[in-house]
């Protein structure tokens, strides 16, 4: 993983997210509600909620909005009926795709996801058909324009906090952690006043696949765009080397 940064992709996604911030905040609000329902309103005792809060902050969700969401969910737990569901499948040329959704209507979501794959000449597979090609990791991206200090100091701070890997790419620093160490590393960086362009537990491909056929690229982009437009879809992971 070392040396292979996906910051350009993340920056592109953030620009799209900024254009649809209302949607992003709605999605994060659902995640907060489910986390509170499952583990209570205190992030110190609810690891999942702490993860969602870190993700919300990396998407520039205001602290007061986060706190309001937690209080609302804690006071109305009975109305939270969303369920996490994961779909796995293949895009053109066997590109592996994982789709995480949070839905109150599984039939609707399944139909929409299947439609996205079909329109992009892909197909939904069985659970586990591609997830073995990915590793669940904490991933923190720091823009070099936002961090002008010694990168060795940043690396030592991250490693001392429990990070597994540190990469120095052209435009960013990438820090990789185990899922259980993500919160500790993210907190250490935050307390040191370090700005993070992205901080989340994600699925990282073990290997990336290049596409050179324009038709295949267009079809895959169709799948990804349709999934991105679906309000039930929380995250999409793939091994396409864009």
C-alpha positions as MATLAB code, in Angstrom:
seq = 'XXXXXXXXXXXXXXXXXXXXXXXXXXXXXXXXXXXXXXXXXXXXXXXXXXXXXXXXXXXXXXXXXXXXXXXXXXXXXXXXXXXXXXXXXXXXXXXXXXXXXXXXXXXXXXXXXXXXXXXXXXXXXXXXXXXXXXXXXXXXXXXXXXXXXXXXXXXXXXXXXXXXXXXXXXXXXXXXXXXXXXXXXXXXXXXXXXXXXXXXXXXXXXXXXXXXXXXXXXXXXXXXXXXXXXXXXXXXXXXXXX';
ca = [
       0.000    0.000    0.000;
       2.924    2.258    0.732;
       3.398    4.977   -1.853;
       0.047    4.456   -3.609;
      -2.137    7.415   -2.679;
      -5.681    7.873   -3.944;
      -5.860   11.532   -2.907;
      -6.821   12.714   -6.394;
      -9.870   10.450   -6.287;
     -10.771   11.563   -2.781;
     -10.381   15.228   -3.697;
     -12.662   14.680   -6.696;
     -15.238   12.948   -4.513;
     -15.096   15.727   -1.933;
     -15.759   18.302   -4.634;
     -18.818   16.319   -5.696;
     -19.837   15.974   -2.055;
     -19.501   19.706   -1.487;
     -21.913   20.247   -4.385;
     -24.431   17.974   -2.678;
     -23.646   18.618    0.976;
     -27.286   18.265    1.978;
     -27.275   14.672    0.748;
     -23.997   13.880    2.505;
     -25.276   15.297    5.788;
     -28.490   13.292    5.434;
     -26.485   10.098    4.928;
     -24.255   10.866    7.907;
     -27.315   11.676    9.994;
     -28.665    8.192    9.295;
     -25.353    6.650   10.308;
     -25.346    8.618   13.552;
     -28.919    7.515   14.314;
     -28.128    3.833   13.744;
     -24.924    4.039   15.782;
     -26.771    5.667   18.699;
     -29.527    3.055   18.527;
     -27.002    0.211   18.552;
     -24.583    1.495   21.181;
     -25.887    4.582   22.937;
     -25.155    8.321   22.627;
     -21.705    8.418   24.271;
     -18.888    8.078   21.703;
     -16.460    7.235   24.508;
     -18.403    4.011   25.042;
     -19.652    3.557   21.470;
     -16.817    2.865   19.032;
     -19.127    2.861   16.017;
     -20.506    6.288   16.904;
     -16.962    7.600   17.397;
     -16.109    6.383   13.885;
     -19.148    8.103   12.377;
     -18.325   11.346   14.209;
     -14.778   11.246   12.783;
     -16.209   10.665    9.320;
     -18.708   13.504    9.772;
     -15.971   15.917   10.833;
     -13.834   14.978    7.811;
     -16.864   15.930    5.672;
     -17.042   19.310    7.437;
     -20.263   18.579    9.294;
     -20.565   21.227   12.048;
     -20.171   20.014   15.638;
     -23.581   21.421   16.563;
     -25.200   19.415   13.738;
     -23.484   16.244   14.957;
     -24.543   16.863   18.562;
     -28.106   17.647   17.494;
     -28.245   14.399   15.529;
     -27.017   12.393   18.513;
     -29.547   13.984   20.871;
     -32.381   13.474   18.406;
     -31.498    9.818   17.891;
     -31.115    9.209   21.630;
     -34.553   10.670   22.285;
     -36.310    8.810   19.487;
     -34.564    5.430   19.224;
     -37.797    3.605   18.383;
     -38.176    5.425   15.072;
     -34.741    4.378   13.766;
     -35.453    1.541   11.334;
     -32.492    1.679    8.977;
     -30.470   -1.434    8.261;
     -26.960   -1.878    6.888;
     -26.631   -4.155    3.884;
     -23.662   -4.868    1.622;
     -23.731   -5.864   -2.037;
     -20.804   -7.270   -3.983;
     -20.376   -7.613   -7.695;
     -18.360   -7.122  -10.830;
     -18.046   -4.250  -13.253;
     -16.681   -4.460  -16.794;
     -13.501   -6.543  -17.177;
     -14.058   -8.091  -13.762;
     -13.545   -4.922  -11.724;
     -14.474   -5.770   -8.129;
     -17.118   -3.531   -6.520;
     -18.477   -3.437   -2.957;
     -21.536   -1.326   -2.135;
     -22.452   -0.408    1.444;
     -26.035    0.748    1.880;
     -28.147    1.961    4.788;
     -31.812    1.531    3.996;
     -35.326    1.356    5.384;
     -36.494   -0.542    2.283;
     -34.286   -3.437    1.211;
     -36.372   -4.270   -1.865;
     -35.991   -0.738   -3.221;
     -32.266   -0.635   -2.528;
     -31.577   -4.069   -4.000;
     -33.459   -3.153   -7.176;
     -31.590    0.145   -7.529;
     -28.179   -1.447   -6.977;
     -28.910   -4.251   -9.423;
     -30.117   -1.699  -11.978;
     -26.874    0.283  -11.632;
     -24.758   -2.795  -12.272;
     -26.910   -3.892  -15.204;
     -26.808   -0.498  -16.929;
     -23.024   -0.518  -16.669;
     -22.611   -4.020  -18.076;
     -21.802   -5.478  -14.677;
     -23.546   -7.917  -12.393;
     -24.282   -8.330   -8.698;
     -22.664  -11.436   -7.232;
     -23.050  -13.461   -4.071;
     -21.902  -12.238   -0.629;
     -18.155  -12.685   -0.318;
     -17.501  -12.929   -4.063;
     -15.110   -9.949   -4.103;
     -14.640   -8.810   -0.484;
     -11.703  -11.190   -0.066;
      -9.819   -8.909   -2.492;
     -10.015   -6.008   -0.019;
      -8.675   -5.279    3.461;
     -10.654   -3.250    5.994;
      -8.385   -0.444    7.157;
      -8.505    3.002    8.666;
      -7.343    5.519    6.069;
      -6.377    9.119    6.814;
      -5.382   11.514    4.036;
      -3.565   14.784    4.766;
      -3.182   17.383    2.026;
       0.417   18.619    1.751;
      -0.940   22.126    1.187;
      -2.499   21.942    4.646;
       0.568   20.501    6.416;
       3.871   22.321    5.980;
       5.842   20.847    8.904;
       8.396   18.018    8.874;
       6.821   14.850    7.363;
       9.071   12.704    9.587;
       7.415   14.237   12.647;
       3.995   13.480   11.183;
       5.039    9.906   10.460;
       6.354    9.361   13.989;
       3.212   10.872   15.517;
       1.039    8.518   13.479;
       3.164    5.427   14.114;
       3.466    6.147   17.838;
      -0.342    6.410   17.989;
      -0.694    2.949   16.410;
      -0.674    3.468   12.636;
       0.474    0.575   10.437;
       1.818    2.503    7.464;
       2.724    6.005    6.331;
       3.005    7.019    2.677;
       4.478   10.201    1.213;
       2.868   10.783   -2.183;
       3.139   13.722   -4.561;
       0.270   15.762   -3.147;
      -0.612   14.096    0.140;
       0.343   11.941    3.091;
      -1.581    8.725    3.622;
      -1.820    7.003    6.998;
      -3.124    3.444    7.258;
      -4.333    1.883   10.503;
      -6.031   -1.260   11.663;
      -9.797   -0.756   12.104;
      -9.503   -0.907   15.891;
      -6.660    1.646   16.000;
      -8.276    4.176   13.667;
     -10.006    6.227   16.371;
      -6.835    6.492   18.484;
      -4.691    7.636   15.542;
      -7.322   10.060   14.273;
      -7.695   11.534   17.765;
      -3.920   11.965   18.145;
      -3.710   13.831   14.852;
      -6.738   15.963   15.694;
      -5.330   16.905   19.109;
      -2.084   17.907   17.385;
      -4.094   20.330   15.251;
      -3.512   18.452   12.008;
      -6.141   18.971    9.307;
      -7.352   15.798    7.574;
      -8.979   15.888    4.153;
     -10.370   12.394    4.716;
     -10.549   10.100    7.746;
     -12.567    6.895    7.711;
     -12.538    3.138    8.018;
     -12.645    1.882    4.453;
     -12.054   -1.133    2.226;
      -8.674   -0.966    0.481;
      -7.997   -3.209   -2.532;
      -5.079   -5.598   -2.225;
      -4.359   -4.968   -5.912;
      -5.560   -2.372   -8.413;
      -6.709   -3.122  -11.960;
      -6.104   -0.802  -14.899;
      -8.661   -0.309  -17.658;
      -7.551    0.794  -21.105;
     -10.721    0.086  -23.096;
     -12.778    3.292  -23.376;
     -16.085    1.412  -23.575;
     -15.288   -0.469  -20.364;
     -14.276    2.740  -18.597;
     -17.504    4.421  -19.683;
     -19.594    1.469  -18.494;
     -17.840    1.321  -15.122;
     -18.285    5.051  -14.649;
     -21.996    4.571  -15.359;
     -22.231    2.063  -12.500;
     -20.354    4.330  -10.112;
     -22.381    7.420  -11.048;
     -25.720    5.637  -10.576;
     -24.622    4.284   -7.199;
     -23.387    7.730   -6.172;
     -26.805    9.201   -6.967;
     -28.642    6.649   -4.812;
     -29.530    8.100   -1.401;
     -29.422    4.623    0.183;
     -25.815    4.011   -0.848;
     -23.331    4.966    1.863;
     -20.059    3.995    0.217;
     -18.709    2.288   -2.879;
     -15.335    0.530   -3.000;
     -13.639   -0.792   -6.115;
     -10.226   -1.891   -7.368;
     -10.149    0.223  -10.514;
      -6.878    2.124  -10.790;
      -8.275    5.459  -11.968;
];
